[in-house]
Amino acid sequence: MFSKLITTTAFIAISATAAFAHATLETTEAHVGGSYKAVVRIGHGCEGKPTIAVRVQIPEGVIAAKPMPKAGWTVEKIKGAYEKSYDYFGTPMKEGVKEIVWKGGSLADDEYDEFVFRAFLTDGLPVGKTLYVPIVQECPDGASERWIEIPAEGKSSDDLEYPAPGIKLLGKKSGH
């Protein structure tokens, strides 16, 4: 009985460690037609090497992205055209930040940190679906962890080796 308890506890500990081994989002649900604060959690480096850059691809339909500065890191905002024009509080937006890159810092493999940005989720995004946010960790000597895999329609990301974190899209908040 005692050995079964130890085995079960060890399994849970290993499972919990694996769950934190991905790049994840702190908030995994958000309302369309409103602002979203993305907290990207990085739980490890690249096979013992530190993370020296974090790249976040901003999905189509997510506009007005603004990164939070991070002490010890520089922030690059890569801008480009959106696939269509979006209404942002009465102002048409045809282009904006498509990728955010934090670089120049060093996050040791055995440390954890968070990288934050704010954006607006347009009301044309598909309610009930999951919107995926591809993230790439860059490490020295060309090593990287590419959290960019998106599951096929109707499938779960549980079976993917490097799943992109996702946001379940909820309907507009009432009164907005």
Secondary structure, DSSP 8 states (H G I E B T S, - for coil): -HHHHHHHHHHHHHHHHHHTTS-EES--EEETTEEEEEEEEE---BTTB-EEEEEEE--TTEEEEEE---TT-EEEEEEEEEEEEEEETTEEEEEEEEEEEEEEEEE-TT--EEEEEEEEE-TTS-TTSEEE--EEEE-GGG-EEEE-B---TT--GGG-SSB--EEEEE---TT-
